[in-house]
């Protein structure tokens, strides 16, 4: 699996107990069926109840972190997608796509 694109950090209700899962994925790994956004392979199954996501927003932090947060109706983080670095740098194509989508989606809401 190419690990250049992004990492998924999923936070469940048990995160208060210290549970955080991080999985390296590509965008094409996701499948949407009904209310569920899923990834399944030989190592794990990840199922996100997409109907619980009411808001999403892009974020970046001083060229160290780029991602999208997905939030439920109570303002709780359901999961987030993060670009990952390969050998100390973000994949240039993935970063350009991220920035382009941020700009395009931001213009739609201005």
C-alpha positions in Angstrom: 0.0 0.0 0.0 1.3 3.4 -0.9 1.4 5.5 2.3 1.9 8.9 0.7 -1.7 10.1 0.5 -3.2 10.4 4.0 -3.8 8.9 7.3 -7.2 8.4 9.0 -7.4 9.0 12.7 -10.7 7.6 14.0 -11.9 8.6 17.4 -14.5 6.5 19.1 -16.6 7.1 22.2 -13.9 5.2 24.1 -11.3 7.8 23.2 -11.7 9.2 26.7 -10.3 5.9 27.9 -7.3 6.4 25.6 -8.2 4.6 22.4 -7.1 6.1 19.1 -6.8 4.3 15.8 -4.6 5.5 13.0 -4.7 3.8 9.6 -2.8 4.6 6.4 -5.2 4.7 3.5 -5.7 6.0 -0.1 -8.8 7.8 -1.1 -9.9 5.0 -3.4 -9.9 2.6 -0.4 -13.2 4.1 0.8 -16.5 2.6 -0.2 -19.8 4.4 0.4 -22.9 2.2 0.8 -26.1 3.5 2.4 -25.3 5.3 5.7 -21.8 3.8 5.9 -18.4 4.8 4.7 -16.2 1.7 4.9 -12.7 0.4 4.3 -12.1 -3.4 4.4 -9.0 -5.3 3.6 -7.1 -8.4 4.8 -6.0 -6.6 8.0 -9.0 -4.7 9.3 -12.5 -3.4 8.8 -13.4 0.3 9.3 -17.0 1.4 9.2 -18.0 5.0 9.8 -21.6 5.9 10.1 -21.6 8.7 7.5 -25.1 9.8 8.5 -23.7 11.0 11.8 -21.4 13.5 10.1 -23.1 16.9 9.9 -20.1 19.2 9.3 -16.6 19.0 7.8 -13.9 21.5 7.8 -10.4 21.8 6.4 -7.5 22.8 8.7 -3.8 23.3 8.5 -1.1 24.1 11.0 2.0 25.9 10.0 3.0 23.5 7.2 3.1 20.6 9.8 -0.4 19.3 9.5 -3.1 19.3 6.8 -6.5 17.6 7.1 -10.2 17.5 7.3 -12.3 17.1 10.5 -15.7 15.4 10.3 -18.0 16.5 13.1 -21.4 15.2 14.4 -24.4 17.2 15.4 -23.1 17.7 18.9 -19.8 19.2 17.7 -17.9 16.0 18.5 -15.1 14.7 16.2 -16.3 11.6 14.4 -13.0 11.1 12.5 -10.4 13.1 10.6 -8.2 12.6 7.5 -4.7 13.8 7.6 -2.1 14.1 4.9 1.1 12.3 5.8 4.7 13.0 5.2 7.0 10.7 3.2 10.7 11.1 4.1 10.0 14.4 5.8 7.8 16.0 3.1 4.2 16.0 2.1 3.4 14.5 -1.3 3.4 17.5 -3.6 0.4 16.3 -5.6 -1.7 15.4 -2.6 -0.9 18.8 -1.0 -1.8 20.7 -4.2 -5.1 18.8 -4.4 -5.8 19.5 -0.7 -5.1 23.2 -1.2 -7.2 23.4 -4.4 -10.2 21.7 -2.8 -9.9 24.0 0.2 -9.9 27.0 -2.1 -12.8 25.7 -4.3 -15.0 24.7 -1.3 -14.3 27.9 0.5 -15.3 29.9 -2.6 -18.6 28.0 -2.7 -19.4 29.2 0.9 -18.4 32.8 0.6 
